[in-house]
Amino acid sequence: MLVVGIAGGTGSGKTTVVRKIMENFPRNEVVVISQDSYYRDNKHLPLEERQKINFDHPNSIEFELLVEHLKELKAGKSIEQPIYSYLTCLRSEHVEVIEPKKVTIVEGILIFTNKELRDMFDIKVFVFADADDRLIRVINRDTIERGRDVKTVLERYHKSVKPMHEQFIEPSKVYADLIIPEGGENTVAIDVLTSIIEKNLLTDK
């Protein structure tokens, strides 16, 4: 199994990069694991307190479970991936069963900050985008998909997103084997990464 880690700041275009890569492969050969599914379950906290959680700090992620699940996939076992809701800031009672594939893509802003997880990646990719472009994408995403108003998004950006990016995410770029500027718009870099994955699939056949 080839394990590809794709990191980058919030709104950098990671999801677009992953989607464009996935378009080039049959669904039965590549699977995507999202770091966001592994936000810690905070059901012991009231909603108001859950909404104040710093989701851009490594402590917000249950890396232990993510590492365990990745090990199980590498061993040829299926996993029950949590389903996390940004609206309630809770894990669902339901899970998503993920079967092992030839290629596993792990995507998330903080995945390079955890050494044990980082060492499991065969290829490490960092998606880079200008801070202003990322902010625009964050505003659009959070207001449309996560039910937040612009004022709340901007307050969170300045309070946690921006400082956490500078403290944890941007420095983790040094671990990348490949840096993709301009996110999903960089077709050359995406083609290079796709070719590497294709070569691995051909080798396994």
RAGI-V706739 format. One record per residue. PSI is psi as a letter, one per 30 degrees, with the letter a starting at -180 (NA if undefined). OMEGA is omega in whole degrees, 0 to 359 (none if undefined). Layout:
psi: (PSI,PSI)
omega: (OMEGA,OMEGA)
This chain:
psi: (k,k,k,k,k,j,l,l,l,k,g,f,g,e,e,e,e,e,e,e,e,e,f,g,l,k,f,g,f,k,k,k,k,k,e,f,f,g,k,k,j,h,f,f,k,l,e,e,e,e,f,f,k,j,g,g,k,f,f,f,k,i,e,e,e,e,e,e,e,e,e,e,e,f,g,g,k,l,l,j,k,l,k,k,k,f,e,f,h,l,k,l,f,l,l,k,k,k,k,k,l,e,k,k,k,k,k,l,f,g,f,f,f,j,e,e,e,e,f,f,k,e,k,k,k,k,k,k,l,k,e,e,e,e,e,e,e,e,e,e,e,e,e,e,f,g,g,k,l,e,e,e,e,e,e,e,e,f,e,e,e,e,e,e,e,e,e,e,e,e,f,f,f,f,f,k,f,k,k,j,l,g,b,f,f,i,f,e,e,e,e,e,e,e,e,e,e,e,e,e,e,e,e,f,NA)
omega: (175,180,182,176,179,182,181,183,175,180,182,181,181,183,178,178,180,181,182,176,182,181,183,185,174,184,183,182,184,177,180,175,181,175,184,178,186,170,183,178,185,184,178,181,174,184,182,179,180,182,179,183,177,183,179,177,181,181,180,184,174,183,181,180,179,178,179,180,180,176,180,178,179,179,178,181,176,180,174,183,178,174,186,179,176,181,181,185,180,170,177,174,180,178,175,180,180,178,179,179,179,180,175,176,176,187,178,184,190,189,178,181,180,187,182,178,182,182,180,182,174,177,180,185,177,179,186,175,178,184,180,178,179,180,179,180,179,179,180,182,186,179,182,187,188,172,181,176,185,181,180,180,181,178,180,181,183,182,186,185,183,180,179,176,181,183,188,191,180,178,182,178,183,181,186,172,182,177,181,175,175,174,185,179,183,185,181,180,179,178,178,180,178,180,178,180,179,179,179,179,179,179,182,184,none)
